[in-house]
């Protein structure tokens, strides 16, 4: 996949015949391989050993480095998502603790959950926007360099970047929404205790 396919010529001369490919059904694979061994032994009289390799093993060995890159990329992405979610939740807790009195006053003055949620979301949108604006060119540069190592590759379009931005915004909004609902319940509980 890293090099363009050069011009080739295929011929059918028997004296150059060294490989052949056989498609085997998964149900009777062992029996088919045993029959292939018998036919091979009958025609070569045991002078030529048979070297067998499954196509899936061949592909795995051919693209082992790509499989490793994908595995490492998934691991790094999962770690980044977990760390981002933890940081976001930590920031939510920090802001809630420092704004608990303000939230309680707003709630006591009749603010609805939507008002409190908008107030809670306000500090997060600017950093989220800056993070996306910073990530787009950086990710585009890295992806362009990586895709350039292949002889043929898909074109890089804005759609994956837009989807990634929407996903990060949805995750951030969902985490803030969950925490806002939880803190709204705790503010309501503390107000009820004060009334009692």
C-alpha positions in Angstrom: 0.0 0.0 0.0 3.0 2.3 0.4 4.2 2.0 -3.2 2.5 2.3 -6.5 1.9 -1.0 -8.4 4.6 -1.2 -11.2 3.7 -2.7 -14.6 3.6 -6.6 -14.4 3.4 -9.6 -16.7 1.7 -12.9 -15.8 2.5 -16.0 -17.7 1.3 -19.6 -17.4 4.5 -21.6 -18.1 4.5 -24.7 -16.0 8.2 -24.7 -15.4 8.0 -21.4 -13.5 4.9 -22.5 -11.5 5.8 -22.3 -7.8 2.6 -21.0 -6.1 -1.1 -21.6 -6.3 -4.0 -20.2 -4.4 -7.0 -22.2 -3.2 -10.2 -20.9 -1.7 -11.4 -23.2 1.1 -14.7 -23.2 2.8 -14.5 -22.7 6.6 -16.7 -25.7 7.3 -14.5 -28.4 5.7 -11.1 -26.7 5.9 -9.2 -29.5 7.7 -10.6 -32.2 5.3 -9.7 -30.1 2.2 -6.2 -29.4 3.5 -5.7 -33.2 4.0 -6.8 -33.9 0.5 -4.5 -31.2 -0.9 -1.6 -32.8 1.0 -2.5 -36.3 -0.5 -2.6 -34.9 -4.1 0.7 -33.0 -3.6 2.4 -36.1 -2.2 1.1 -38.3 -5.1 2.4 -35.9 -7.7 5.8 -34.9 -6.1 6.5 -38.3 -4.6 7.7 -36.5 -1.4 10.6 -34.7 -3.2 9.1 -31.2 -2.8 7.8 -30.2 0.6 4.6 -28.2 0.7 4.7 -24.8 2.3 1.3 -23.6 3.2 0.2 -20.1 4.4 -3.3 -18.8 5.0 -4.2 -15.6 3.2 -5.3 -13.9 6.5 -1.8 -14.7 8.0 -0.2 -13.3 4.8 -2.2 -10.1 5.1 -1.4 -9.8 8.8 2.3 -10.1 8.1 2.1 -7.6 5.2 0.3 -5.0 7.2 1.6 -5.6 10.6 2.9 -2.1 11.0 -0.4 -0.6 10.0 -2.2 -2.8 12.5 0.2 -1.5 15.2 -0.4 2.1 14.2 -4.2 1.6 14.4 -3.9 0.0 17.8 -1.6 2.7 19.2 -3.9 5.4 17.7 -6.9 3.9 19.4 -5.1 3.6 22.7 -3.9 7.2 22.6 -7.4 8.4 21.6 -9.1 6.5 24.4 -6.6 7.9 26.9 -7.2 11.4 25.6 -10.9 11.0 25.8 -10.8 9.7 29.4 -8.4 12.4 30.5 -10.5 15.1 28.8 -13.7 13.8 30.5 -12.0 13.7 33.9 -10.6 17.3 33.4 -14.1 18.5 32.3 -15.8 16.9 35.3 -13.1 18.3 37.6 -13.6 21.8 36.2 -17.4 21.4 36.6 -17.0 20.4 40.3 -14.6 23.3 40.9 -16.9 25.9 39.3 -19.9 24.4 41.1 -18.2 24.6 44.5 -17.2 28.2 43.8 -20.6 29.2 42.4 -22.8 27.2 44.7 -23.9 30.3 46.6 -24.6 32.2 43.3 -26.5 29.2 41.9 -28.6 28.9 45.1 -29.4 32.6 45.0 -30.4 32.4 41.3 -32.5 29.3 42.1 -34.2 31.1 45.1 -35.0 34.1 42.9 -36.8 31.8 40.5 -34.2 30.8 37.9 -35.2 27.7 35.9 -33.0 24.8 35.2 -32.4 26.1 31.6 -31.2 29.4 32.9 -28.8 27.7 35.3 -27.6 25.4 32.5 -26.9 28.4 30.2 -25.0 30.1 33.0 -23.0 26.9 33.6 -22.2 26.4 29.9 -21.0 29.9 29.3 -17.4 29.4 30.6 -16.9 26.2 28.5 -17.8 27.3 25.0 -14.9 29.6 24.4 -12.2 27.1 25.4 -14.0 24.4 23.4 -14.1 26.7 20.3 -10.4 27.5 20.7 -9.5 23.8 21.1 -11.4 22.9 17.9 -9.9 25.8 15.9 -6.4 24.8 17.1 -7.0 21.0 16.5 -8.3 21.3 12.9 -5.1 22.5 11.2 -2.9 20.4 13.4 -4.9 17.2 12.8 -5.1 18.1 9.1 -1.4 18.4 8.8 -0.7 15.1 10.6 -3.3 13.2 8.6 -2.0 14.7 5.3 1.5 13.6 6.1 0.3 10.1 7.2 -1.9 9.6 4.1 1.0 10.8 1.9 2.9 7.6 2.9 0.4 5.6 0.8 0.5 5.2 -2.9 -3.3 5.7 -3.2 -5.5 7.1 -0.4 -8.8 8.8 0.2 -9.0 12.5 -0.1 -9.0 14.5 3.1 -12.4 16.3 3.4 -13.7 18.7 6.1 -16.5 16.2 7.1 -14.4 14.2 9.6 -13.3 17.4 11.3 -16.8 18.7 11.6 -18.0 15.4 13.0 -15.2 15.3 15.5 -16.1 18.9 16.6 -19.7 18.0 17.0 -18.8 14.8 18.9 -16.5 16.8 21.3 -19.2 19.5 21.8 -21.8 16.8 22.4 -19.6 15.0 25.0 -18.7 18.3 26.7 -22.4 19.4 26.7 -23.5 16.0 28.0 -21.0 16.0 30.8 -21.9 19.5 31.9 -25.6 18.7 31.6 -25.3 15.7 33.8 -23.3 17.6 36.4 -25.7 20.6 36.2 -28.6 18.2 36.8 -26.8 16.7 39.8 -25.8 20.1 41.3 -29.3 21.4 40.6 -30.7 18.6 42.7 -28.2 19.2 45.5 -29.0 23.0 45.4 -32.7 22.2 45.7 -32.1 19.8 48.6 -30.1 22.4 50.4 -32.8 25.1 49.9 -35.4 22.7 51.2 -33.3 22.0 54.3 -32.9 25.8 54.9 -36.7 26.2 54.6 -37.3 23.4 57.1 
